[in-house]
Amino acid sequence: MTPHPETTGKEQRLLRHARRESVMIMAVWTAALLWSCLGSYFTAYDRPVDPRALILGMPGWVFWFVALPWAICLAFTAWFCFGFMADDDLGQDPEEGQPHE
């Protein structure tokens, strides 16, 4: 059984949107991971403790490499979900009484 041409184009559009969104999510996730892990490694270890380096009651490295990336990722997630992500029509649900093909 060959798919209907209209359905094929719709599926391609859905796949293109899903691929674009997944690439963006993975890129942001990778950047946040590298920023947090590498920044924390190079600024937190083998350094003397300086009590003046507190930001909002946290050590400076915790603020810059843990709290700030979390806040940025939270803002990114809100923007991504409500502003960027495509709201595509997925079609009609099959009726409950009909057998699936």
Legacy VTK file of the C-alpha trace (Angstrom):
# vtk DataFile Version 3.0
C-alpha trace
ASCII
DATASET POLYDATA
POINTS 101 float
0.000 0.000 0.000
1.537 3.307 -1.055
1.157 6.302 1.247
-0.980 9.168 0.130
1.233 11.988 -1.319
-0.365 14.528 1.012
0.527 12.366 4.023
4.100 11.899 2.825
4.701 15.657 2.590
3.158 16.151 6.024
5.394 13.467 7.519
8.458 15.048 5.922
7.555 18.413 7.440
7.066 16.819 10.874
10.390 14.991 10.562
12.184 18.185 9.481
10.765 20.112 12.457
11.585 17.306 14.902
15.136 17.035 13.584
15.682 20.802 13.775
14.379 20.911 17.338
16.435 17.932 18.488
19.649 19.351 17.015
19.048 22.663 18.786
18.307 20.960 22.123
21.421 18.777 21.896
23.612 21.767 20.965
22.395 23.814 23.939
22.668 20.807 26.270
26.254 20.123 25.113
27.243 23.773 25.535
25.778 23.876 29.060
27.518 20.606 29.967
30.899 21.791 28.734
30.524 25.208 30.384
29.552 23.687 33.735
32.019 20.805 33.849
35.066 22.507 32.393
34.469 25.813 34.159
33.953 24.118 37.511
37.001 21.919 37.027
39.332 24.800 36.211
38.011 27.272 38.805
36.996 25.128 41.787
39.925 22.775 42.281
43.402 23.675 43.521
42.367 27.222 44.416
42.573 28.892 47.796
39.236 29.725 49.381
38.549 33.461 49.254
35.623 34.478 51.496
35.194 37.711 49.510
34.399 35.763 46.342
30.807 35.040 47.367
28.007 35.882 44.951
24.494 35.658 46.423
25.952 33.602 49.273
27.552 31.042 46.930
31.187 30.657 45.985
31.838 32.505 42.744
32.493 29.341 40.756
29.166 27.818 41.869
27.300 30.927 40.743
29.051 31.211 37.360
29.269 27.526 36.465
26.221 25.931 38.155
23.496 28.434 39.060
23.833 30.741 36.043
23.744 27.922 33.434
20.661 26.475 35.143
18.936 29.855 34.991
19.899 30.294 31.340
18.694 26.776 30.495
15.398 27.498 32.257
14.921 30.663 30.183
15.931 28.792 27.013
13.432 26.023 27.766
10.584 28.512 28.212
11.495 30.306 24.968
11.952 27.039 23.088
8.647 25.528 24.207
6.475 28.614 23.866
8.149 30.454 21.001
10.263 28.220 18.776
8.866 24.709 18.803
6.555 23.980 15.870
2.948 23.199 16.699
2.232 20.787 13.858
-1.041 19.016 13.231
-0.506 15.300 13.793
-3.720 14.263 12.078
-6.828 12.520 13.298
-6.837 9.854 15.994
-8.154 6.505 14.824
-11.568 5.638 16.129
-11.486 3.307 19.118
-13.734 0.696 17.528
-11.750 0.355 14.282
-8.886 -2.157 13.995
-5.444 -0.722 13.308
-3.727 -1.525 10.018
LINES 1 102
101 0 1 2 3 4 5 6 7 8 9 10 11 12 13 14 15 16 17 18 19 20 21 22 23 24 25 26 27 28 29 30 31 32 33 34 35 36 37 38 39 40 41 42 43 44 45 46 47 48 49 50 51 52 53 54 55 56 57 58 59 60 61 62 63 64 65 66 67 68 69 70 71 72 73 74 75 76 77 78 79 80 81 82 83 84 85 86 87 88 89 90 91 92 93 94 95 96 97 98 99 100
